[in-house]
């Protein structure tokens, strides 16, 4: 169910503009983690693609498109808490002051009259291989800035105003503007500034291209003229339209193999050759972010390299397990086929230092603890839909309160294709596990009844009920660990998670059929359970979030699609963004 994307570290770049650009990208992708529903396939048009996709070079590492509509930005600022609003404002002010205010420009006065509905920012990969001879205008600083360059594409809706802005730019505080021509395109660029120089060109009267490197401007012009842009990259034009949406707040694209190559060359954490080869099978990850009345929706797609040997199995058979668990469930994760999920994880994670846990460690740990082989004894019969959930306990008078919640695992023991029952194989493995708990760990393995249904309890040497396993509807095996919450699933609850308003409002109904779903009641979970800190400002983000839902599916044998919805709290009496004068003391210089 997880997207086939491995996070890879990029080389550090000390240029302030790049840092701020990446923080803007983080604003788009990081409102939450990373997932999404898809529009039906339809004829591809340029409006379905990322703005500037026909200009951004095809080997771009990353591209993000953001709306220029002030009303949408104000709507974004209404979500969250006062703390998240302050953090958002800080980043927006830094971006505005760096690119506009500090250069003498005001967005509403100088940019809004001519710019289109969206602007795109892209990060280009370093140039490799044989480089052309340096041109007369090239300076030493060009080589440094071209290591990881930035390109901004601004669609032009009023060419006359844009031309006048470009012809008579604001006077620089330091350095001067010079004019040059490349491939018949007039370029205006700064020279002699401390830190970095900017370059701008108007392409075909329709797009203003701004870069932080003269070489990057030339690469963008070449990509546009020679049709070697992002729009022609394998799989991009076929898959990006799947996430098209009306008036999105933003869109993004990640070039997985190019990012992997840069990571492989990193002296700090180089990727092994076999891992690099695996990542070359993946081509791209893209998403669209839309603001809705109660939160933010992400529609996403990931796809394989059109020439890769690896293909995906279209197996969208999940969607029933959420009707087996109670309404008070805090977290739920489902999938179509646990055996296949494991095989995909092994394929992309084996030997990968960036994987959270090495497959070999998981297999070795299970073998050491239970003497069972993960593949032969367990996953061989786990080919149907599965579920993992956290269910809070209900305190009972006279019962120990050692656990506040129970961890529930369910799996349908039937072949995902032919429907053949694998219960006998499952029973043999579970029987082995009972013997291990009894003989190796001195647990009491006791038969019991819950609502008249047979179960098996594992009771620790200290007399605390720690686990229960049994069967539902003949072929669904379950295991409960922690709090004794078996009576919440046996018999089948009348009021299920699938029937609750939070679940229905948060978990997307598309794509359908699905190969997996995720639900987390953030508000209740944070209130009742301490969570480990995984990311900076985690508590601030959690305090702003009510719930998170995700639905995924295998679109075809080379692409996955996702829909994620994040329900957010709202700021009362949201203020407007601080003016340049009011934020001058906080501006980045």
N, C-alpha and C positions, 0 to 999 in steps of 0.2 A: 504494500500500500504506500510505503514511503517513496517520495520522488527519487529517481536515480541520479542524485546529485551529491557529489562529495565536496565538502567545503575545502577550499584550498587557500593557503595564505598568499598574499601578494607581497611583492617587494615594497619596502617602506619608501615613501616619497615625501620629502620634507616641504614640498611646495605648498604654501597655505591654500591656494585655490583648489588644489586636488583634494586636500583634506576636507575642505568645506563642501566640495562637490560630492565626495563620498558620504559626508554626513547627510546631505540632501537625499542621496540614494538610500541611505539607512532610514530616513524618514518614511520613504515609500515602502521598503521591504520590511522594515523592522517594527511597524505598528502591529505588534504581536510577534511572530517568528519567522515559516513557512512554509497555497494550497488551493475551492474554486469551481464554478460551473461553466459550461461551455455552450455557445450558440451552435445551432445546427450548421453543418457544412453548407457553404454557399459560394457563389462565384467570387473570386478574389478581386478586390479593387484596391487602389492605392490608399483609400481612406481606412481600409482594414489593417494597414501596417503601421508600425511605429513611425511617428513623424520624423522625417529625415532619413528613413531607412535606405533611400536611394542615394544618400550622400555619405553616410558613415561607412568607413572601410569595413570590409567583410570580416577582418580579423579582430575587430573591436572586442575588448574584454567584457565590457559592460555598457549598457545604455539605459537611460531612464528618461521618460517623457513626463512632464508635469504640466498641469493646466495653468493658464494665465488668468483664469476667471477669479476675480477677487472674492466673489460670493462663495465659491467653493472653498477657498482658503479660510474664509471666515467660518464656514460650516465646520471645517476640520477642527478649528480652534474651540468649537463648542463641545467637543467630546473630551472625556477624561475628567481630570480634577484640576484644581488650581496649580498643583505641582507640575503635572504634565503640560499644562498650558504654558507655564513659565519656561519649561525646558524647550518646548516647541518654539516659543517666541524668541528665545535666545539664539537658536539655530537659524531661524528665518531672518532675524536682524543681522546676524553675522554674514549671511549670504547676500542680503540686500546691500549692506554697507560695503562689502568687499568688491562686488561687481558693479554697483550702481553709485551709491552715495559718495564713496571715496574717489570716484572718477568723475564726479560732478553731474551725475544723471539722476533723474527722478522717474520712477516707473510710470506713474500715471501721466506725467507731462511729456516725457521723452520716448517712452517705449510703447505704452498701451495704444496710442493712435495708429500704429502701423503693424504691430506684431499679431500673429495668428492666435488660434485658440490654445495651442500647446507649444512648449519648447522642449528640445531634447538635449541631454548632456550625455556624452559618451567618453569612455576611457579607452584609449588605443593601446594595443600591445606594443612593446619595444620593437623596433625594426631589426630584423635578423637577416643573415645571408649577405650577399653582395650589395653594397650600398652605392648609389650613384655618386659621382664626384661632387664635392660641395660646391654650391653656387656662390657667386660673389657676395651675396648678402648674408650668407650663413655665418654665424658666429660660434664661438666655443660654447656659448650658453645654449645654442640650438641642440647640440648633441646631448647635453644634460637633460634639457626639457623634453627631448623626444624619447627618453627612456620610458616614460609612461605619460602620454600626452592627453590633454583634454580637448574635446571638440563640442561646441554648442551650436545647435541648428535652430534658428528662429524663422519660422514661416512668415512671409511678408504678405499682408493683406492690403497695404497701401504702398506700392513701390516708390512713389514720388517722395513721400516723407522719409522712407528708409534710405533712399539715395542721398537726400540732403543731409541726413544724420551722418552717413558714411563719408560724404564729401567734406563736411565741416565738423569734424569731431571736436569734443571739448579739449581745451588746452591741457596738456599734461603738467603735473606738478614737477615732474622730473623727466628728462629725455625729450624726444621729439617724435613726430609722426613722419614716416617715409612712405612713398608710393613705389610699387613695383608690379610687374605683370608675370603671370605664370599660365601657360597654355591658353593665352588669350583672355585670361580673367584678371581684372584689376584687383590688387591687394593693397590694403592699408594696414601698416604695422608700426608698432611703437619700437623705439630704439633708445638704449641708454638708461632704461629704468632699472632701479635696484630690485633684484629678486627675480623678476620675470618680465617678458615682453608679450604683448598681445598682437594677434593678427586677425584681420577681418576681410571677408570677400562676399560680394553679392552674386549668387549663382542664378543665372537665367532670370534675374529680376524677381525670383520667387522665394529664395532662401538666403538669409544672412548667416554666414558661417563664421564663428568666432573661435579661435584656438589660442592656446598658450605656447605655441611653437610654430615657426614658419614652415617647418617640415610637415607638421600635422595638417596645415592648410593645404599644402600640395598633395598630401595623401588623400584628403577629402575631395579635392578637385579631380584627381585621377580616378577615384572610386566612382564619382558621378559620371565622368566622361567615358570611362572604359567599362562601365557596368560591372564593377568588381565590389559592389557595395554590400551592405548587410542584407539588402533585399534579395540578392542572388545567392546568399549562403545556403548550403544544403538544408532543406527542411523548413527554413524560416518562412517563406511565402506560403507554404502549405499549412503550417501549424499556427502562425500568429493570428490569422483570421478567426480561429476557433475561440479566441478570447475577446473578440471585438465587442464593444459595448458602447451605448450612447452616452456621450459626454463623461468619460471616465476622469477621475482625478489624476490618475497617472498610470503609466505602463512601464514595464522593465524587461530587459533581456540580458541573460548571462551566457557567454560563450564558454561552455564547459571545457572542451579540449584545449583551447588557447590558454585558459586560466590554469589548466593542469600542466601545460608545458612550462609556464612561468614558475609554477610551484616546483616542478622537477628540477629546475635550474637554481633554485634557492639554496644558498650555502647553509642556511639554518636548518631546514627540514626538507631535504631533497626527497622526491618520490622515487621508489624503486621502479625499475624498468617495467616489471610485470603490472604494477599498479597503473603506470602511465598508459600502458597498452589497453587496460580495461577502460580507463576514462576516455580513450579515443572513441569508444563505441557510443558515448553520449555526445550529443551535439549541442543542444540548447535547452534553456529553461526560460520561460516567459510568463508574465502575469499582468493582469489589469486590476487596478484598484478603483473601486467606486464607493462614494459616500452615500449611505442610506439614512433613513430617519433615526434608526436605533444603533447604528454602528457602521463598520467598514466591511465591504465584501471584496474578496480576491478571487479572480478567475485565473486559473493557470494551466499551463501545458508544458510538458517536457518531452523531448523527442530524441531518438537515437540518430547517429550518423547514417545517412541513406546508404552508405557503402559498408556499414559494419556487418560482421558475421552474426552478431547477436540479434535475436528478435524476441519480442514479447509474446506471451501467451494471453490471448483475450479470454479472461476468466472472471466475469463479473457476476458472482453468485452470492453476494452478501446481502444483508438487509432484513433478516428475520430475528437475529439474536436480541435486538433492543426490545423486542416484545416479550422477552423471557425474564427481564430484570425489573426490580421495583422502581417506582417513581422517584424515590429519594436518592437514587444512585448519583454519586458525585462525579465519577469519571467512567467513560466507556470507550473501548477501542475494539473494532471488529475488522475481520478480513475474510477473504474468500477461501484461502488455502494456505495453512500454516507451513506445510511442507515446501510449497513453492516459494513462499516468502523467505524461508530460511535459505533455500538454494540461491535465490537472487542476492541475499545478503552475503553469502559466502563468495559468490562470483565477484561482487564489487568491493568486498572488504578484506579478502584474504591477503595478508602481507601489507595492508594499507595502514601506515602509522596514524592516519587521521581518523580511522574508525574508532568509535567509542569503546568497543570490546572486540578483541580478535576472535574470530570463529573458533580457532583452535583452543582458546582459553575457555570458551563456553562449553565446548564438547568435553574438554579435559576435566572441567569442574563437575559436570554432571556425572561423568564416569567415576570420578573420585568419590563423590558423595553418595551415589546410588548404585554404582556398578552396572549401570544401564548405558547402552550405546544410544546416543541421541538419534541418529539416523535410523538404525535398525529396530530399536525397541520402542521408540516414541513417535517420531515423525512419520514413520511408515504407515500409521493409521490415522494421522491428522491431516487428511486431504479435503475435509469439508470446511464449512464456515466456522470461525472461532471468535471468541470474545474474551476480553480481559477488562474487569471493572472493579471499582472500589465502592463498597456499599457501607454506609455508616451503621453502627450497631444501635439497637434500641435497649437502653438499660432495663434490666429485669431485676426485680427484688429477689434477693437471696442468691443471685448469680454473680460470679466474679466479673469485675470490669477491667480485665487485663488489656483488652484491645478496644480501641474506639471505632474501628472499622474492619471489615473483612475484605480480603482480596479474592475475587471470584474469577476462575478460569473455566470456560466452556469450549468444547469442540465437538463438531458433528463427525462421528466416525463412519463416514460413508465416502466413497469415491466421488470426487467433485464432478466427474464426467458421467460414468455409467450408473452412479447411485448405488453401487455394490456395498453392502454393509461390511464394515471392518471391525465390528464389535468383538468378535472372537480374538482377534489379534490384540485389541485394546485390553480386553480382560486379562489376557496372559501377561501383558506388561504391567498392568496395575497390580496383579497378584504378586509379581516379582517385587514391586515397590513396597507392597504391604510387608513382605518378608524382610526387606532391608530395614524398614522402620522398626520392625519388631526385634530383629536379631542384632542389628548393628547399632541402633540408637535407643534400644530398650523402651520404645513406645508401646503402649497397649493398643492393639488393633482390635476394636470392638464393633460388632454389628449393631445397628440401631435402627430406629424408625423415626421418620419425620413426616407428620401428616399421613401416617399409614404406609409410607414408601420406604423401602429398605435403603439404608446408607451404611457406610463404614466410617467409624471415627478413629482418628489417631489421637491418643491422649498421652501427653508427655509424662515422664517419670514423676513430675511434681503434681500431677493430677489435674492440670489445666487442659481443657479441650482446645487443641491447636489446629486441627484440620479435619475436614469431612469430605468424602467423595462418594459419588453415586451416579445414577443415570436418570435422564429425563426423556420421555417419549421414545424409549427404546434404543436410540442411537446417539444421544447427546450425552457425553461424559462431562462431569463437572467436578471441580476441586475447590473447596473453600479453605483459605488459610487465614488465621487470625481470629477475629470476633466470630462467634457462632451465628451466622446470618443465613444458614440454610433454610430456615423457616420463611425467609423472605422470597425464596424462589421455588419452594415446594410447599403446597401446590403452586402452579403458575399464578402469579399475582393478578388481581383484578385491575389494579391501577398500575400500569407499566410506565417505564421511562418514555417509551415511544408515544404515549398518550399525553405527556405533560406539555404545557405551553412553552416552558423554557427550551425543551428539546426541539419542538416543532418550529420555534422562532429562530433557533440558532443553527441547527444542523441542516444544511442545504438539501433540498429534494432532488437536485440534479448534480452530477450526471446520474442517469437511471437507465439500465441497471447499474449497480455499483459493486466494486470489489472491496470496499471498506469504508467505515465511518469512524469519526472521533467526536467525543463530546466531553467538555470539562466545565463544571459549574465552578468558576473561579471564585466567585464571591463567597460561597459556602465553604469551599475547600480551604481558602486562606483564613477564614474565620475560625475554623475548627482544627486545622492541622498546620504545624510548622513546616515550611518548605525550604529545602537547601537553596542557597544562593548560586545561581548559574550564570547570570548576566548582570552587568552594571545597571544600577537604578531599577533592579527587579521589583522591589516592593512598590515603588512609585507606579510602575506599569501595571502591576497586579491590582493595586488599589483603584485603578481607573477602569478595570475590566469586569464585566459581569459574567460572561460565558464565552466559550470558543467552540465552534463546530466545524467539521470538515467532512466532505464526501469526495471519494475518488473513484476512478474507473480506468480501465485500460481501453483507450480509444481505438487503437488498431495495433498491428504487430510492431509498430515503431513509435508509438506515442502514448503517454499517460495524460489524463486530464484531472483537474482538481477544482473544488469550490470550497473556499474557507469564508466563514462569517465570524466576525468578532463583535459581540455586543458590548457596547461601552456605556459608561456613566456619562452624564452631561454636566458641564460647568454652568452654574447659575450665574446669570448676569455676565456673560462672556464679554470681555473688553475687545477693542480693536488693537491691531498691531501697533506698538510704540512708533511714533514718528521718528524720522532720521535725527531731528534735533534732540528729541527726548532720549534717544539711545546713543547719542554721539559719544558719551563717555565710555560706553560698553562696546563700541565698534572695534572690530579687529583691524589693526593697521598693518 
